[in-house]
């Protein structure tokens, strides 16, 4: 540690990205002789979000996985089917379980200090440590040339009086809901035969009113789930940016992580697994004493694909429900998952691209290229 600094590492934000990296460093012994400062507005004491993702085998945070599914359903006016995911499994982690687990690991390291307050001056923060990680995402910091959408959703954990759900099968996407607002779908994650998380989700450029989210959920549960008598145990609401904007890893003297560092998949909003992959790379670099500036990144073609799909959705070149219906109807789900994970091979990507309509995607591709 430099004589002019007070800490070895500073983290701005104590969400998924910061905690994922800190726990890795703690478990690897890196923090044993380090002083760390973590800023967060308030302690994480609520189940403020749910992360869902697909994964092969066991992941780093397998201990806090709340439920898994081997089969998912996809439903639309054009295509409906149950999809067997092997070798993937669809997984769910509750925010509160993740926070408690991570804090349980970190409480064994008294040299990790948490300050629950707003950050008043970034310049003064950067003087505290030679390495500062920031997960502070500013929605107003937009590149005007990039396409911007929002993934916004409201969900309810509901409980029925009688057995109703199949806890072995989740609904990944149900596009049978009204598409009047734009790309809209519901999904259902059964936890027991009587309890499930039901989510109403949109990919659009603006939020709805509270009443509109509730109306969408009510209509879906009444018309398609036919759920009948039930009670609402929990509710959640969230907004995730979907943008083709580039997010540099190193900016203004800080390393950007999480959504602020581009770990939110632009075309789907999935974030958890991208954070885990990035956390692995950062932890390996710190443990081996390598420069963080040299971390590998995903192939540039994946960002190009994301930008094209975003333009198709944002500019209405082809309806979003038909885009996803075509993807899942004409490709094995494993190919789609690998593609959305930025882990597919070019040959598989060409097959997937060939399953989509040429003209709307070519129009969007040309716009992305010339922009």
Number of C-alpha atoms within 10 A of each C-alpha: 12 10 6 10 13 16 22 18 22 26 27 24 26 24 16 22 27 21 22 25 20 26 22 21 21 18 12 13 12 14 21 15 10 14 18 22 20 21 19 18 13 13 12 16 11 11 15 13 15 19 16 19 17 22 18 11 10 10 11 11 14 12 12 18 17 14 17 21 21 17 18 22 17 21 22 17 12 12 15 17 12 14 19 17 19 14 11 19 19 21 19 20 21 18 20 17 17 24 21 14 16 20 15 12 15 20 11 11 17 12 16 20 16 17 16 14 11 12 14 8 8 12 10 9 17 18 16 19 20 17 16 23 24 25 21 18 16 9 9 6 7 13 12 8 10 16 21 20 23 19 23 23 21 20 23 20 19 19 24 17 11 12 11 18 21 15 17 16 21 26 19 18 23 23 24 19 21 13 14 7 13 17 23 24 25 24 22 24 27 25 23 15 15 17 24 23 21 22 23 25 25 23 27 19 16 12 16 13 9 10 9 11 21 16 13 19 21 15 15 23 16 12 12 12 14 11 16 12 10 13 13 13 12 12 16 15 17 14 15 20 21 26 25 26 17 14 14 13 19 16 11 10 14 20 19 25 29 27 26 20 23 21 22 21 24 30 24 18 20 21 22 22 19 19 22 21 12 21 23 16 16 22 21 17 16 13 13 8 9 12 10 17 11 9 13 10 9 10 10 9 11 20 19 15 22 19 26 25 24 26 27 21 24 20 13 13 16 17 16 22 23 17 17 18 21 17 18 22 15 15 15 14 18 18 19 18 18 17 18 18 20 17 14 16 11 11 8 15 18 10 13 19 14 12 16 17 13 10 11 19 19 14 14 19 19 11 13 19 10 6 8
